[in-house]
């Protein structure tokens, strides 16, 4: 795929997905603030939602500017034409958009790890995902540094000075997301399994697992596709890169919105998006559903002993 064609296609696809992400951002704000006082709003989810929107918007603007420069401003003056312009890693617009992508990815993956910690309430469970996240951050810094200091002879983005760091970045991001999402879904599944036998209502935590799995699959498939394209030095990775920006936002928003839909269906008020209050409530449900059984058994035992004494 010629790079000028890839630039047009990637910007068009990013624009479509960006429109969906903006719409879902509005839905996320509605879910986070509906019938809540200011002090009850989950500030972490709200702040992350705004940051994802800002980064996605800025990336979209940079891509439009970059498209205009490559196809209009420098079309006849840049050596090699538009295709050479879009392959030039020394362009400031290319460096800026990659920095934004790194920040967006670190923010999205960091939020998954944060949710995992909130549900498990244990630092030990997030050690490996956190180490992968730190390694990913280092790779992103090194890749962006190499790009910002590249010369006109650096070649394309697949060249070794940048390619090795970008490959490691994709790999660490994929591993961190899969691991944290897996731990998170497993924890909720185990809690659901433990309380299912004694549940007195038809409410289940399995929809939460499906929501988390859907978001993890959407993001992981996108990252894996980008990694394969990059390893094969396929220009399709430019398209995947631009599409990933709004997809990260969509994956984050869809969890909050679908959680809001589930809680509305059950008439259940709690902090949406696996926040601290949601986790506390799940734990309380788990323990409270065990206590009546234990109390009931102790009462029966006491009554039996009394009856034997009377006999």
Residue, then its C-alpha position, 0 to 999 in steps of 0.5 A: x500500500x503506497x504511503x499516501x494512500x495509507x495516509x488518506x485511508x487511515x485518516x478517514x477510518x480514524x475520523x469515523x472511529x473518532x466520531x463514535x468515540x465522541x458519541x460514547x464519551x457523551x454517554x460515559x459522562x451521562x453514566x458517570x454523572x446521572x443522578x449523582x451528587x458531585x462528591x459521588x462522581x468517580x473522579x478517576x474515571x471522569x479524568x481518564x475519560x477527558x484525557x482520552x478525549x483530549x488526546x484523541x482529538x489532538x491526534x485527529x487534528x495532527x493527522x489532518x494537518x499532516x495530510x494537508x501538508x503531504x498532499x497539498x503544501x509539500x506535494x510538488x516540493x518535497x523530494x520523492x513526493x507525498x509518499x516520501x513525505x509520509x515515510x519521513x520520520x523526521x517530520x514534526x507531525x510524525x513525532x508528535x502523533x507518535x508521542x500522543x499514541x504512546x500517552x494514549x496507550x499508557x493511559x489505557x493500559x494503566x487504567x486496566x491495571x488500576x481496575x485489576x488492583x481495585x477488584x483484587x485489593x492486592x498489590x501482588x496481583x498487579x506486579x507483573x502487569x505493572x512491570x510490563x507497563x513500566x517496560x512499555x513506558x521505557x520502550x515508548x520513551x526510547x522510540x519517541x526519543x529516537x524519532x525526535x533525534x532522527x536525521x533525514x537519512x534515518x529511513x522509514x519507521x521500520x528501520x532498526x533504531x526505531x523498529x526494535x523499540x516499537x516492536x517491544x512497545x507493541x509486545x509489552x502493551x499486548x501482554x500487559x493488557x491481556x494479563x491484567x484483563x485476565x486477572x480482572x475477569x478471573x476474580x469476578x468469575x470466581x466471586x460469582x461462582x462462590x455466591x451462585x449456589x446461595x444467591x437469593x436473586x437472579x442478579x449475576x456478575x457474569x455480565x461484568x465479565x463479558x463486558x471486560x472480555x469484549x473490551x479486552x478482545x477489541x483492544x488486543x486484536x487491534x494491537x496484535x494486528x498492528x504488531x503483525x503488520x509492523x513485524x512484516x514491515x507492512x504499511x498497513x501498520x500506519x492505518x492500524x496506528x491511527x485507528x488504535x487511538x479512538x479504539x482505546x477510548x472506545x474500549x474504555x467508554x464501552x465498559x462504563x456505558x454497558x455497566x450503566x445499562x446493566x445497573x439500570x436494568x437491575x435498578x441498582x445504583x453504584x459507581x460505574x466502571x469498576x470503581x472503588x465503590x463497585x468493588x466494595x459492594x461486590x465484596x459486601x454482597x459476597x460476604x453478606x450472602x455467606x453470613x445468613x447461611x452460617x447463622x442459620x446453621x448455628x441456630x439449628x445446631x443450638x436447637x438440636x443440642x437443646x432438644x437432646x438436653x431436654x430428652 
